[in-house]
Amino acid sequence: MKAIIIHGGVRVYGKLKENPERVDELRKAVKMGYETLIEGGSALDAVEASVRYMEDSPLFNAGYGSSLNILGEVELDASIMDGRSLRAGAVGGVKGVRHAITLARAIMEETPHILLVGEGARKFASIIGMEVNEDLVYEARKQLYEAYMKGVGKKGFPSYLPSPELIRNYLADTVGAVAVDDKGRLAAATSTGGIMMKLPGRVGDSAIIGAGTYANEAGACSGTGVGEAAMKVLGAKQVVDLISEGTHPQKAVEEVLRRLWEKTKTPFGFIAIDREGNIGYAHSGVGLWYAFSKGGVIEAHVERRRVKVEE
């Protein structure tokens, strides 16, 4: 059964405010991916379509809505993976390219490599005809950045360098999608601007195959949260490995969230799907933005129920 599930990020700390506009954007993004499947597109086409939509929206931390690094710049990470062939493409720390997910797919399909970073990725984007000089600094992100910079140096305020306090207060949200098509092909995709105030050149799990994105013939997974945690345990691959062993996607994401917490004490979120169209979504933080479409039904929500972990 063809199906798709997407996420608009997890809020790992603090409070999660109601945001109907963001839920509506999720609904539109997942509809775009599902319509791609209906029209005969592959799972790979579907996840790219949904993620591209979210990269265009300033309500998500990807593409035009990306958070800013410590220099006030946008640096993007993304990856995409075809479960049947295990082909994958990824980009890290690239500037000026709105649709990092499309660049990641081009790396997968047009080069012998998996990951290109920084200026090399940007030059490749230019070679294949993508716009590489887009101004991706969204005004609301700029205002948040400027407000933060005014506080640096004051008593009790985090320093310039990233810190647990900085991550706790200013973490933003990644986007991702996983899908299965009528031929049973699976795909996963993830895209992000990364953690606000990150050091220039920092690359997170969204660019790392196995950490934030993974797919094979049995399942597909995309993650969201503090990327360093998923990179330590290869969270997305763990989820897919469990699905490959026969575990339902819902149980798989919950189990890996508990493992990730045990090893890193860091909240996180995952979405997953198997080749029968069964889906899973869960988090160990404050809330997960998600939407899915299967059998003609579209749902978009914020999942506030938290996977129980050992505190």
C-alpha positions in Angstrom: 0.0 0.0 0.0 1.4 3.4 -0.9 1.8 5.7 2.1 3.8 8.6 3.3 4.6 10.1 6.7 6.5 13.4 7.3 7.8 15.4 10.2 8.3 19.1 10.8 10.7 18.6 13.7 10.7 17.7 17.4 10.7 20.3 20.2 13.1 18.7 22.6 12.9 21.2 25.5 10.8 24.1 26.7 7.2 24.6 25.7 5.4 23.8 22.5 2.8 26.4 21.5 -0.2 25.7 19.4 0.5 26.7 15.8 -2.5 25.9 13.4 -0.6 27.4 10.5 2.3 25.1 10.8 -0.1 22.1 11.1 -1.8 23.3 7.9 1.6 23.5 6.1 2.3 19.9 7.2 -1.0 18.8 5.7 -0.2 20.5 2.4 3.3 19.0 2.3 2.2 15.5 2.9 -0.6 15.9 0.4 2.0 16.9 -2.2 4.0 13.8 -1.5 0.9 11.5 -1.6 -0.3 13.0 -4.8 3.1 12.3 -6.3 2.5 8.6 -5.4 -1.0 8.6 -6.9 0.3 10.0 -10.1 2.7 7.1 -10.4 5.8 8.7 -8.9 8.2 6.6 -6.9 8.7 6.7 -3.1 11.9 8.7 -3.8 9.9 11.3 -5.8 7.3 11.5 -3.0 9.7 12.2 -0.2 11.6 14.8 -2.2 8.3 16.6 -3.1 7.2 16.8 0.5 10.5 18.0 1.8 10.9 20.6 -1.0 7.5 22.0 0.1 8.7 22.4 3.6 12.1 23.9 2.5 10.0 26.6 0.8 8.1 27.4 4.0 9.5 29.8 6.6 7.7 27.9 9.3 10.3 25.0 9.3 14.0 24.9 9.9 15.0 23.9 6.4 15.6 25.9 3.2 14.1 29.3 3.5 13.1 28.9 7.2 16.5 27.8 8.4 18.1 28.8 11.6 21.3 30.9 11.6 24.8 29.9 12.7 27.0 31.9 15.0 28.0 34.2 12.1 24.3 34.9 11.1 24.6 32.6 8.1 22.4 29.7 6.8 24.3 26.4 6.3 22.1 23.5 5.1 22.4 19.7 5.6 20.2 17.1 3.9 20.2 13.5 2.8 18.0 11.1 0.7 18.1 7.3 0.4 16.5 4.8 -2.0 15.8 1.6 0.0 15.8 -0.9 -2.8 19.2 0.0 -4.2 20.7 1.5 -1.1 21.8 4.5 -3.2 22.1 7.6 -1.1 23.1 11.3 -1.5 23.8 13.9 1.1 25.0 17.5 1.4 26.5 19.2 4.5 27.1 22.9 5.3 26.1 24.3 1.9 25.1 27.9 1.5 22.8 29.7 -0.9 20.9 26.5 -2.1 17.2 26.5 -1.0 16.4 22.9 -2.0 19.2 21.0 -0.3 17.2 17.8 -0.7 17.2 18.1 -4.5 20.9 18.7 -4.4 21.3 15.6 -2.3 19.4 13.6 -4.8 21.5 14.9 -7.6 24.6 13.8 -5.8 23.1 10.4 -5.5 22.1 10.1 -9.1 24.8 12.0 -10.9 28.0 11.3 -9.0 29.8 8.3 -7.6 29.8 9.9 -4.2 27.3 10.1 -1.3 28.3 13.2 0.6 29.5 16.6 -0.6 30.0 19.5 1.8 30.5 23.3 1.9 31.9 25.0 -1.2 32.3 21.8 -3.1 28.6 21.0 -2.8 27.7 24.6 -3.8 29.9 24.3 -6.9 28.3 21.1 -7.9 24.9 22.7 -7.5 26.0 25.4 -9.8 27.3 23.0 -12.4 23.9 21.2 -12.6 22.0 24.4 -12.9 20.7 25.0 -9.4 20.5 28.5 -8.0 23.4 29.0 -5.5 23.1 32.6 -4.4 19.7 32.6 -2.7 19.2 34.8 0.4 17.8 32.3 2.8 17.9 34.5 5.9 14.3 34.7 7.0 13.5 37.9 9.0 12.1 36.1 12.1 15.2 34.0 12.3 17.4 37.2 11.9 15.5 38.9 14.8 16.0 35.9 17.1 19.7 35.9 16.2 20.1 39.6 16.9 18.2 39.3 20.2 20.6 36.5 21.2 23.7 38.4 20.2 22.6 41.4 22.4 22.6 39.1 25.4 26.0 37.6 24.9 28.4 38.6 27.7 25.7 39.4 30.2 25.6 37.6 33.5 24.0 34.2 33.4 23.8 34.2 29.6 25.3 31.5 27.4 28.6 32.3 25.7 29.2 32.6 21.9 30.1 28.9 21.8 27.3 26.4 21.6 26.4 25.0 25.1 23.8 22.8 26.7 21.9 26.0 27.8 22.0 27.4 24.2 20.7 24.2 22.7 18.0 24.0 25.4 16.7 27.5 24.6 17.3 27.9 20.9 17.0 24.5 19.2 15.0 24.5 16.0 13.2 21.9 14.0 14.3 19.6 11.1 12.0 18.3 8.4 11.8 14.8 6.9 9.7 12.3 5.0 9.5 8.5 4.5 7.3 6.7 1.9 6.4 3.5 0.2 5.0 3.3 -3.3 2.8 0.7 -5.1 5.8 -1.3 -6.1 6.9 -1.6 -2.5 9.9 0.7 -2.9 10.9 2.7 0.1 12.7 6.0 0.5 13.7 8.4 3.2 14.7 12.1 3.2 15.7 14.7 5.8 16.6 18.4 5.5 17.6 21.1 8.0 19.3 24.4 8.8 20.7 22.8 11.9 21.0 24.0 15.5 20.7 27.8 15.9 24.1 29.4 16.7 26.0 26.4 15.6 29.7 26.8 14.8 30.4 27.4 11.0 31.0 24.1 9.3 29.1 22.0 11.9 27.3 19.1 10.2 24.6 17.2 12.0 22.8 13.9 11.6 20.6 15.1 8.7 23.5 14.7 6.4 24.7 11.4 7.8 23.3 8.2 6.3 22.4 5.9 9.1 22.1 8.6 11.7 19.3 10.9 10.6 18.2 9.1 7.4 18.1 5.4 6.4 16.1 3.1 4.1 16.4 -0.5 2.8 13.9 -3.0 1.3 12.1 -3.4 4.6 11.8 0.0 6.1 12.6 3.7 6.0 13.3 6.2 8.8 14.0 10.0 9.3 15.0 11.5 12.6 14.9 15.0 14.2 16.5 16.5 17.3 20.0 17.1 18.5 22.0 15.5 15.7 25.1 14.6 17.7 23.0 12.2 19.7 21.7 10.3 16.6 25.2 10.3 15.1 26.6 8.5 18.2 24.2 5.5 17.9 23.2 5.6 14.2 19.6 6.0 15.3 17.8 5.8 11.9 19.6 2.6 10.9 18.7 1.1 14.3 15.0 1.7 13.6 15.2 0.2 10.1 17.2 -2.8 11.4 14.4 -3.5 13.8 11.8 -3.2 11.1 13.9 -5.6 9.0 13.6 -8.1 11.8 9.8 -7.9 11.7 9.2 -5.2 14.3 6.3 -2.9 13.6 7.5 0.7 12.8 5.8 2.1 15.9 7.5 -0.3 18.2 10.8 0.2 16.4 10.8 4.0 16.8 9.8 3.8 20.5 12.5 1.2 21.2 15.3 3.2 19.6 14.2 6.4 21.3 14.7 4.5 24.6 18.1 3.2 23.5 19.1 6.7 22.4 18.1 8.2 25.7 19.9 5.5 27.7 23.2 6.2 25.8 23.0 10.0 25.4 20.3 11.3 27.8 19.1 13.4 24.8 15.4 13.8 23.6 14.8 12.9 20.0 12.1 12.0 17.5 11.7 9.5 14.6 9.2 8.7 11.9 9.3 5.3 10.1 7.4 3.2 7.5 7.6 -0.4 6.3 6.8 -1.9 2.9 3.2 -2.7 3.8 2.5 1.0 4.6 2.6 0.6 8.4 3.8 3.8 10.0 5.5 4.8 13.3 6.1 8.1 14.9 7.3 9.0 18.4 9.5 11.3 20.4 11.1 11.6 23.8 10.9 15.4 24.1 8.1 17.9 24.3 6.3 17.4 21.0 6.7 16.1 17.4 5.1 17.8 14.4 3.9 15.1 11.9 1.5 14.3 9.1 0.7 11.2 7.2 -1.4 10.0 4.2 -2.5 6.5 3.4 -5.6 5.1 1.8 -6.8 8.6 0.8 -6.8 9.8 4.4 -4.6 12.8 5.4 -3.9 13.7 9.0 -1.6 16.3 10.5 -1.0 16.8 14.2 1.4 17.5 17.0 2.2 14.4 19.0 2.6 15.5 22.6 2.6 12.0 24.2 6.2 11.2 25.1 7.9 7.8 25.0 8.7 6.8 28.6 12.4 6.8 29.3 14.5 6.3 32.4 15.2 9.8 33.8 
